[in-house]
Amino acid sequence: MNQTGTSSQRLQVVFAGGGTGGHIYPALAIAEQLQDKSQDVDVSFICSTRALDARILTEEAVEYWALAARPFSLRPLALAEFVRTWGRVVAHCRKHLRNVARRGPTIVVGMGGFVSAPAAAAARKERLHSLLVNLDATPGRANRWVAKRSARVFTAAEVEGQPNWTRVRPIVRWGAVADGDSAFCRREMGLDPAGPTLLVTGASQGARSINHLMMALLERHTQLLRGWQVIHQCGPVATAKDDLNEQAIVDGYARAGVRAIVKPLFREMGRVWGSADLAISRCGAGSVAEAWANRVPSVFLPYPYHKDQHQRKNALPLERIGGAIIATDHVEVGKNMEGPGAELVRLLSDPGAVSAMRLKLRELGPADGASAVADEILAAGVHLAGGMGRARYT
């Protein structure tokens, strides 16, 4: 189905991505900008069937449809399942997009990851205009595949070897940007407005090694940490293999006499980042973007199980200007105490160094990538509404 002769002129923008907050939250950021810039846009989401996707999108009160997509894998059983289900998943997605396209000119925006691939395939078969938003400095297989099937690609990270991709600054939703100064944010979070504050986060999935590192630091550097208050996003860490669950982390701070707020996932991330003087964090694209937007000096620990350590590249722009430190996550607590733990202790002991890092972060400019992508989507929508409904592919 092409997009000419539709019954409505309201632009339909369908974001495709899921599996982690790192794919969903940037899409929400662009959606906010679209709806702020135009009252003639309807936004909806295609996400994965993972519970996290439904939780986030339900809380945000947006329309979504869960697609039973499978990640591509070279492991024999997983690859066989991917191949077996691919055709059916694309067909289901085509049917959904066909229904959406009846409402008006439609643009499909892939946000990367395994949900975006079948959505891009379905959009191409339906001859719908499609775009890709790449978030990582090292695009994964899905992004490279989707890029070849998209009319245009935007990237919020430095990517080598892709001169035709349009670079934008980090993409951050309003809710992840502080809405007041640090004293205001801390007060709203229930903390001491004047108290220096550390943010500990493994992003939406949590980081078990960071959680264990913080518990070890509480034991070895109790007095130092008593001079700080902590906001700790621990993620869904309660598993059969790990007894360091949310309550155990809460108890660890209480034993040490350190004021802390601990949750698996914070919704008010703008006030979380706005409260922080310093952070220890994973360096997925979303976490790096939020540190950039809120000018928070950070000790970044790339996800340790990526062989190419590609998360490290996301944080390089912040490290280059002196606004962040990229450390190695050794997983084992003792080694982490000597590596990233030592870096964190040094900064916790030196407020002047932290302040200097924050000043360096101002050199990066605004995190306005969502606005730039929204402008381009609206411009494409004008062409579609004018009758240029068939997507052009080479």
C-alpha positions in Angstrom: 0.0 0.0 0.0 1.3 3.5 -0.8 0.5 6.6 1.1 -1.3 8.6 -1.6 -5.1 9.1 -1.3 -5.2 8.7 2.4 -8.2 10.0 4.3 -6.4 12.2 6.7 -3.6 14.7 6.6 -2.4 14.1 10.1 1.1 12.8 9.9 1.6 9.3 11.5 5.0 8.7 13.0 5.7 5.2 14.1 8.8 4.6 16.2 10.2 1.1 16.1 12.6 0.0 18.9 12.6 -1.7 22.2 14.1 -4.3 24.5 15.9 -1.7 26.6 15.2 1.9 27.7 18.1 2.9 25.5 16.0 2.4 22.5 12.7 3.7 23.9 13.6 6.8 25.8 15.3 8.6 22.8 12.2 7.8 20.7 10.1 9.4 23.5 12.4 12.5 23.3 11.8 12.9 19.6 8.1 12.3 20.0 7.9 15.1 22.6 9.6 17.5 20.1 7.2 16.4 17.3 4.1 17.1 19.4 5.5 20.3 20.7 6.3 21.6 17.2 3.1 20.4 15.5 -0.5 19.7 16.5 -1.0 17.6 13.4 1.1 14.6 14.3 0.1 11.3 15.8 2.8 9.2 17.4 2.8 5.5 18.2 5.4 2.8 19.0 6.3 -0.7 17.9 8.2 -2.3 20.8 9.3 -5.8 21.9 7.3 -8.1 24.0 9.7 -7.6 27.0 8.0 -6.4 30.2 10.2 -3.3 30.5 8.9 -1.9 27.2 5.3 -2.2 28.3 6.1 -0.7 31.7 7.9 2.4 30.2 5.3 3.1 27.5 2.3 2.5 29.7 3.8 5.0 32.2 4.3 7.5 29.4 0.6 6.9 28.3 1.5 6.5 24.6 0.0 4.2 22.0 2.2 1.1 21.4 2.0 -2.3 19.8 4.3 -5.2 20.9 6.0 -7.2 18.1 7.3 -10.7 18.8 10.6 -10.0 17.2 13.7 -12.1 17.8 17.3 -10.8 18.0 19.7 -12.0 15.3 22.2 -14.4 16.7 25.0 -16.6 15.3 24.3 -19.3 18.0 22.7 -22.2 16.1 19.4 -22.5 18.0 18.8 -18.8 18.3 19.6 -18.3 14.6 17.2 -21.1 13.6 14.5 -19.5 15.7 15.2 -16.1 14.1 15.0 -17.5 10.6 11.9 -19.5 11.4 9.9 -16.5 12.8 11.2 -13.7 10.5 8.6 -14.0 7.8 5.7 -14.2 10.2 7.0 -11.2 12.3 7.4 -9.0 9.2 3.9 -10.0 7.9 2.4 -9.0 11.3 4.2 -5.8 11.2 3.1 -5.1 7.6 -0.5 -5.6 8.7 -0.1 -3.2 11.6 1.6 -0.5 9.5 -1.1 -0.8 6.8 -3.7 0.0 9.4 -1.7 3.0 10.7 -1.2 4.3 7.1 -4.9 4.5 6.6 -5.0 7.3 9.1 -2.6 9.5 7.1 0.9 9.9 5.6 3.2 7.6 7.6 6.8 7.7 8.5 8.5 4.8 10.3 11.5 5.7 12.5 13.8 2.9 13.4 15.5 3.4 16.8 17.9 0.6 16.4 18.0 -2.9 17.8 16.1 -6.1 16.9 12.6 -4.5 16.7 13.7 -2.0 14.1 14.8 -4.6 11.6 11.4 -6.3 10.8 9.8 -2.9 11.0 12.1 -1.5 8.4 11.5 -4.6 6.2 7.7 -4.2 6.6 7.9 -0.4 5.8 9.9 -1.1 2.7 7.3 -3.7 1.5 4.5 -1.3 2.2 6.4 1.5 0.5 6.3 3.7 3.5 8.9 6.4 4.2 11.4 5.1 6.8 14.3 6.7 8.7 16.9 5.3 11.1 18.2 7.0 14.3 21.5 5.5 15.3 22.5 6.1 18.9 25.8 4.2 19.4 29.3 4.9 18.2 29.6 1.4 16.9 26.3 0.4 15.1 25.2 -3.1 15.6 24.2 -5.6 12.9 20.5 -4.5 13.0 21.4 -0.8 12.6 23.7 -1.5 9.7 21.0 -3.6 8.0 18.3 -1.1 8.6 20.5 1.8 7.4 20.6 0.3 3.9 16.8 0.2 3.8 16.2 3.7 5.1 15.7 6.9 3.2 17.9 8.8 5.7 20.1 8.0 8.7 20.7 10.2 11.7 23.4 9.4 14.2 23.8 10.9 17.7 27.3 9.5 18.0 30.5 9.7 16.0 30.5 6.8 13.6 33.5 6.1 11.4 33.0 5.2 7.7 29.5 6.6 7.3 29.9 10.0 5.6 26.3 10.1 4.4 24.8 9.7 7.9 23.6 13.0 9.4 25.2 13.8 12.7 23.1 15.3 15.5 23.8 16.0 19.2 22.6 13.6 21.9 18.9 12.8 22.0 17.4 13.3 25.5 13.8 13.6 26.6 12.6 16.5 28.7 12.0 14.2 31.7 15.8 13.4 31.8 16.9 17.0 31.9 16.9 18.9 35.3 14.0 21.3 35.7 15.8 23.4 38.3 19.1 23.8 40.1 20.8 21.1 42.2 19.2 22.3 45.4 15.7 22.3 43.9 16.2 18.8 42.5 17.6 17.4 45.7 14.7 18.9 47.7 12.2 17.3 45.3 14.0 14.0 45.6 13.7 14.2 49.4 17.4 14.8 50.0 19.4 17.5 51.7 19.5 20.4 49.3 23.0 21.4 50.3 24.4 17.8 50.4 26.9 16.7 47.8 25.2 13.9 45.8 26.5 10.8 44.0 24.5 9.0 41.3 25.0 5.3 40.9 23.3 3.8 37.8 23.5 0.8 35.5 20.7 2.4 33.3 17.4 0.7 32.9 18.8 -2.9 33.1 21.0 -2.2 36.1 24.6 -3.2 36.4 25.4 -6.0 38.9 29.1 -5.3 39.0 28.5 -1.6 39.8 26.1 -2.6 42.6 28.6 -4.9 44.2 31.4 -2.3 43.8 29.3 0.3 45.7 28.6 -2.1 48.5 32.4 -2.8 48.8 33.2 0.9 48.8 30.6 1.4 51.6 32.6 -1.0 53.7 36.1 0.2 52.9 35.4 4.0 52.6 32.6 4.4 55.1 33.7 7.8 56.5 34.3 9.3 53.0 30.8 8.2 51.8 29.1 9.5 54.9 30.0 13.0 53.5 27.8 12.3 50.5 24.2 11.3 49.8 23.5 8.7 47.1 20.9 8.1 44.5 21.2 4.5 43.3 19.3 3.1 40.4 20.0 -0.6 40.9 18.0 -2.2 38.1 16.1 -5.5 38.3 19.0 -7.3 40.0 17.1 -9.8 42.2 17.9 -13.1 40.6 18.5 -16.7 41.7 22.2 -16.2 41.0 22.6 -12.9 43.0 21.2 -12.1 46.5 22.2 -8.4 46.1 18.7 -7.3 45.5 17.1 -3.9 46.1 16.5 -4.5 49.8 20.1 -5.7 50.3 21.4 -2.6 48.7 19.1 -0.4 50.9 20.4 -2.3 54.0 24.0 -1.8 52.9 23.6 2.0 52.9 21.8 2.0 56.2 24.5 -0.1 57.9 27.1 2.4 56.7 25.1 5.4 57.8 24.9 6.9 54.3 21.8 8.7 53.2 20.5 7.0 50.0 17.5 6.6 47.8 17.5 3.2 46.0 15.1 2.1 43.3 15.2 -0.4 40.4 14.2 2.4 38.0 13.6 6.1 38.5 11.1 7.8 36.3 12.1 11.3 37.3 15.6 11.0 35.7 15.9 14.8 35.2 15.8 15.4 38.9 18.0 12.4 39.5 20.7 13.8 37.2 20.0 17.3 38.4 20.7 16.3 42.0 24.1 14.7 41.1 27.5 16.3 41.5 29.1 13.1 40.3 28.1 9.8 38.8 29.3 6.3 38.3 27.5 4.8 35.4 27.4 2.4 32.4 28.1 4.2 29.2 25.3 3.2 26.9 24.2 5.9 24.5 21.3 7.0 26.7 23.4 7.3 29.9 26.1 9.3 28.2 23.5 11.6 26.6 21.9 12.3 30.0 25.3 13.0 31.6 26.1 15.4 28.7 22.7 17.1 28.9 22.9 17.7 32.7 26.7 18.4 32.8 27.4 15.7 35.4 31.1 14.5 35.7 31.1 10.7 35.5 33.1 7.6 35.9 31.9 5.5 33.0 32.2 1.7 33.0 31.5 0.1 29.6 29.5 -3.1 29.6 32.2 -5.7 30.2 30.8 -8.5 28.1 31.0 -6.8 24.7 34.2 -8.2 23.1 34.9 -4.9 21.2 34.1 -2.8 24.3 32.0 -0.6 21.9 30.3 1.3 24.7 33.6 3.0 25.4 33.3 5.0 22.2 30.0 6.5 23.3 31.8 8.3 26.2 34.9 9.4 24.3 33.7 12.9 23.5 33.2 13.5 27.2 36.5 12.0 28.2 38.4 13.9 25.5 37.5 17.3 27.0 38.1 16.2 30.5 34.5 15.9 31.7 34.5 12.1 32.3 36.7 9.1 33.1 36.3 5.8 31.2 37.4 2.9 33.4 37.4 -0.8 32.9 34.8 -2.9 34.5 36.7 -6.0 35.7 33.5 -7.6 37.1 35.4 -9.1 40.0 34.9 -6.7 43.0 38.5 -6.7 44.2 39.9 -5.7 40.8 37.1 -3.0 40.5 38.1 -1.6 43.8 41.6 -1.0 42.5 40.4 0.4 39.1 37.1 2.3 38.8 36.7 2.3 42.6 39.9 4.1 43.1 39.0 6.7 40.5 35.7 7.3 42.2 37.3 7.6 45.6 39.8 10.1 44.3 36.9 12.3 42.9 34.8 11.9 46.0 37.8 13.3 48.0 38.4 16.2 45.6 35.4 18.5 45.0 37.7 20.9 43.1 38.4 18.3 40.5 34.7 17.5 40.1 33.9 21.2 39.6 36.6 21.5 37.0 35.1 18.5 35.1 31.7 20.1 35.2 33.0 23.3 33.6 34.6 21.2 30.8 31.3 19.6 30.0 29.8 23.0 29.2 32.0 23.0 26.1 30.0 20.3 24.5 27.0 22.4 23.6 23.3 21.6 24.1 21.9 18.0 23.8 19.4 19.1 21.2 19.4 16.1 18.8 15.7 15.3 19.4 14.7 18.7 18.1 16.9 18.4 15.0 15.5 14.9 14.1 11.9 16.1 14.8 12.5 19.0 12.3 13.6 16.6 9.6 10.7 14.2 10.2 8.2 17.1 9.9 9.9 18.3 6.7 9.5 14.8 5.3 5.9 14.8 6.4 5.2 18.0 4.4 6.4 16.2 1.2 4.3 13.1 1.9 1.2 15.3 2.6 1.9 17.0 -0.8 1.5 13.7 -2.6 5.0 12.4 -2.6 3.8 9.3 -0.8 5.9 6.6 -2.3 9.2 6.0 -0.5 12.2 6.2 -2.7 14.8 3.4 -2.4 17.9 2.8 -4.3 
